[in-house]
Amino acid sequence: MNRAVDRARLASGLETSRVLTGLWQVADQERAGATLETERAARALEPVVDAGFTTFDVADHYGSAELIAGALRKRRPEVRVFTKWVPEPGVSSRGDVEAAVRLSLDRIGTDRLDVLQFHAWSYPDPGWLDCLFHLLEIRSEGRIGHLGVTNFDAVHLDLALRSGIPLVSNQVCYSLVDRRPAGAMTEVCRTHGVGLLAYGSLSGGLLSDRWLGAAEPPIDESLTWSQMKYRRFIDQAGGWDRFQAVLRAARRVADRCGVSIANVAVRYVLEQPAVAGVIVGARPGERSHLEDNLRLFDFTLDEQSRAELAGAQATLDPIPGDCGDEYRRPPYLTASGDLHHHVTHFPAPYAVRDTERGVELDPEAGFPEAVRTGNEIRISGVTPTHRGRLIGGNDVRAQTHFALDRVEGALQSLDAETTDVTKVTARSREEDWPVVKAVLLKRLASVGPDSRVLDHYPGGLRAVTRHRVEVDVEART
Ligand SMILES: NC(=O)c1ccc[n+]([C@@H]2O[C@H](COP(=O)([O-])OP(=O)(O)OC[C@H]3O[C@@H](n4cnc5c(N)ncnc54)[C@H](OP(=O)(O)O)[C@@H]3O)[C@@H](O)[C@H]2O)c1
């Protein structure tokens, strides 16, 4: 007998079924150009709601998904729709944000979005913070119930929260193959009470009995977009043979529990700390896995099962970087293996103008000095502030990260990279210096601990300053 679908509380007044139904797959169903019939697709999802899976994950760019979820919500008021806004890089005006929210409200057919999840392509471009602050205002006006993010890394989730943006969730890839959220991300979520919404937990269906012992499929259009994406994760993790060892381990666990490999894969993620829910993709009107997915709430993984899965996972290579890096830097672990489906170009984070000194950032960018003369660059007086706001709260680590985001954005705007940095000088209070130094060394790899160019002026910041760090950088290209 199936137990009821478990639920999790994400915030006051906001619950989610612990398994959410994801509708990115709708875009895949529509990839040849024909759109799904909205009402028919919504009707096909009603049994999912009947079973207790009442939360749906959609996005502005998932084909007809917002329309379908909206139609379903009209039929079944208990349905909650978590949508996303994935703007082009560089978008940051209040008008842009208003227009995006209006579009989702119209498509879902509501005057208040249950949850809006924001995606940031580039942290060196402070436009991502502008977008979040605009969204916060729109939320205070009542058109958004709650704000979440998607594919944020641990540093920037922490930074946004400490800057006063009350995020309820971060949606990230989390699976037997991809354990990146288990580290710093889990810590940040626990510190701030944020819930992780996991996707990719079935690797597009590859983590299921259907693929146990099967030959390696090529990454081409014979696969779904989702499978193309996660085949790239499997390659990163060491390839198909090692993936098969994970499937075999999951099968042994599944045999003991009397469930499917897919059940073991999702259950594993559901039981990880900070995970509020797992988003399982569905193709309305096509194959249904409803009965099988209901078994998720009939069993738990015991110590032996966890050890067996951990043993197989230990043979995999870790997916590089932090959560969401697959959308920010190579290797791009997307369906196409690059960003061309999502992004046309990355504008310079700050406007540049010609002066007699060379090229420098526009005064509005808020840098006392950010100048390029020939191949020499000087950036000075960088503080963790943006448009007069202190970013990172009173936390020196978050503040230093944001100051370095600004440095990175200035370097990009002046056609340079952080690897071009030859000297960095930071001012902080004595007691903050170990944290500041650790962040500087981590972020500015070319300024190694032995290079003797890292410098610090103890006591250089007055105790009354709200910012706890200030950075100067020299670079050569
Ligand atoms: N924020 C982001 O960047 C991001 C990225 C990706 C996904 N997502 C979200 O996460 C959702 C999930 O997408 P995903 O790509 O990660 O896919 P997924 O959930 O890992 O895989 C979904 C596929 O697994 C198969 N499946 C489901 N239940 C099963 C079961 N019990 N047994 C066997 N197979 C089963 C189905 O394949 P068949 O239909 O082929 O049988 C289904 O289409 C998306 O719809 C979207 O909402 C978000």
Ligand as a Chemical Component Dictionary entry (heavy atoms), coordinates in Angstrom:
data_LIG
# 
_chem_comp.id                   LIG 
_chem_comp.type                 NON-POLYMER 
_chem_comp.pdbx_formal_charge   0 
_chem_comp.three_letter_code    LIG 
# 
loop_
_chem_comp_atom.comp_id 
_chem_comp_atom.atom_id 
_chem_comp_atom.alt_atom_id 
_chem_comp_atom.type_symbol 
_chem_comp_atom.charge 
_chem_comp_atom.model_Cartn_x 
_chem_comp_atom.model_Cartn_y 
_chem_comp_atom.model_Cartn_z 
_chem_comp_atom.pdbx_ordinal 
LIG N1  N1  N 0  17.279 24.354 -13.071 1  
LIG C1  C1  C 0  17.827 23.669 -14.044 2  
LIG O1  O1  O 0  18.842 24.067 -14.621 3  
LIG C2  C2  C 0  17.229 22.361 -14.433 4  
LIG C3  C3  C 0  17.919 21.526 -15.306 5  
LIG C4  C4  C 0  17.342 20.316 -15.629 6  
LIG C5  C5  C 0  16.116 19.959 -15.099 7  
LIG N2  N2  N 1  15.454 20.794 -14.266 8  
LIG C6  C6  C 0  14.130 20.458 -13.706 9  
LIG O2  O2  O 0  14.158 19.112 -13.286 10 
LIG C7  C7  C 0  13.174 18.356 -13.976 11 
LIG C8  C8  C 0  13.678 16.961 -14.165 12 
LIG O3  O3  O 0  14.439 16.909 -15.347 13 
LIG P1  P1  P 0  15.764 16.100 -15.552 14 
LIG O4  O4  O 0  16.281 16.469 -16.866 15 
LIG O5  O5  O -1 16.633 16.254 -14.398 16 
LIG O6  O6  O 0  15.233 14.594 -15.675 17 
LIG P2  P2  P 0  15.101 13.426 -14.600 18 
LIG O7  O7  O 0  14.086 13.752 -13.600 19 
LIG O8  O8  O 0  16.461 13.013 -14.142 20 
LIG O9  O9  O 0  14.560 12.299 -15.575 21 
LIG C9  C9  C 0  13.248 12.330 -16.029 22 
LIG C10 C10 C 0  12.959 11.085 -16.829 23 
LIG O10 O10 O 0  13.160 9.946  -16.038 24 
LIG C11 C11 C 0  12.264 8.927  -16.427 25 
LIG N3  N3  N 0  11.553 8.450  -15.217 26 
LIG C12 C12 C 0  10.804 9.140  -14.338 27 
LIG N4  N4  N 0  10.364 8.336  -13.363 28 
LIG C13 C13 C 0  10.854 7.102  -13.631 29 
LIG C14 C14 C 0  10.742 5.850  -13.007 30 
LIG N5  N5  N 0  10.066 5.694  -11.885 31 
LIG N6  N6  N 0  11.354 4.794  -13.588 32 
LIG C15 C15 C 0  12.060 4.935  -14.724 33 
LIG N7  N7  N 0  12.208 6.087  -15.370 34 
LIG C16 C16 C 0  11.603 7.167  -14.820 35 
LIG C17 C17 C 0  11.314 9.520  -17.442 36 
LIG O11 O11 O 0  11.836 9.135  -18.727 37 
LIG P3  P3  P 0  10.897 8.586  -19.880 38 
LIG O12 O12 O 0  9.753  9.532  -19.949 39 
LIG O13 O13 O 0  11.803 8.639  -21.064 40 
LIG O14 O14 O 0  10.510 7.188  -19.497 41 
LIG C18 C18 C 0  11.502 10.993 -17.251 42 
LIG O15 O15 O 0  11.276 11.729 -18.436 43 
LIG C19 C19 C 0  12.904 19.148 -15.248 44 
LIG O16 O16 O 0  11.662 18.881 -15.812 45 
LIG C20 C20 C 0  13.008 20.552 -14.730 46 
LIG O17 O17 O 0  11.806 20.899 -14.094 47 
LIG C21 C21 C 0  15.995 21.986 -13.924 48 
# 
loop_
_chem_comp_bond.comp_id 
_chem_comp_bond.atom_id_1 
_chem_comp_bond.atom_id_2 
_chem_comp_bond.value_order 
_chem_comp_bond.pdbx_ordinal 
LIG N1  C1  SING 1  
LIG C1  O1  DOUB 2  
LIG C1  C2  SING 3  
LIG C2  C3  SING 4  
LIG C2  C21 DOUB 5  
LIG C3  C4  DOUB 6  
LIG C4  C5  SING 7  
LIG C5  N2  DOUB 8  
LIG N2  C6  SING 9  
LIG N2  C21 SING 10 
LIG C6  O2  SING 11 
LIG C6  C20 SING 12 
LIG O2  C7  SING 13 
LIG C7  C8  SING 14 
LIG C7  C19 SING 15 
LIG C8  O3  SING 16 
LIG O3  P1  SING 17 
LIG P1  O4  DOUB 18 
LIG P1  O5  SING 19 
LIG P1  O6  SING 20 
LIG O6  P2  SING 21 
LIG P2  O7  DOUB 22 
LIG P2  O8  SING 23 
LIG P2  O9  SING 24 
LIG O9  C9  SING 25 
LIG C9  C10 SING 26 
LIG C10 O10 SING 27 
LIG C10 C18 SING 28 
LIG O10 C11 SING 29 
LIG C11 N3  SING 30 
LIG C11 C17 SING 31 
LIG N3  C12 SING 32 
LIG N3  C16 SING 33 
LIG C12 N4  DOUB 34 
LIG N4  C13 SING 35 
LIG C13 C14 SING 36 
LIG C13 C16 DOUB 37 
LIG C14 N5  SING 38 
LIG C14 N6  DOUB 39 
LIG N6  C15 SING 40 
LIG C15 N7  DOUB 41 
LIG N7  C16 SING 42 
LIG C17 O11 SING 43 
LIG C17 C18 SING 44 
LIG O11 P3  SING 45 
LIG P3  O12 DOUB 46 
LIG P3  O13 SING 47 
LIG P3  O14 SING 48 
LIG C18 O15 SING 49 
LIG C19 O16 SING 50 
LIG C19 C20 SING 51 
LIG C20 O17 SING 52 
# 
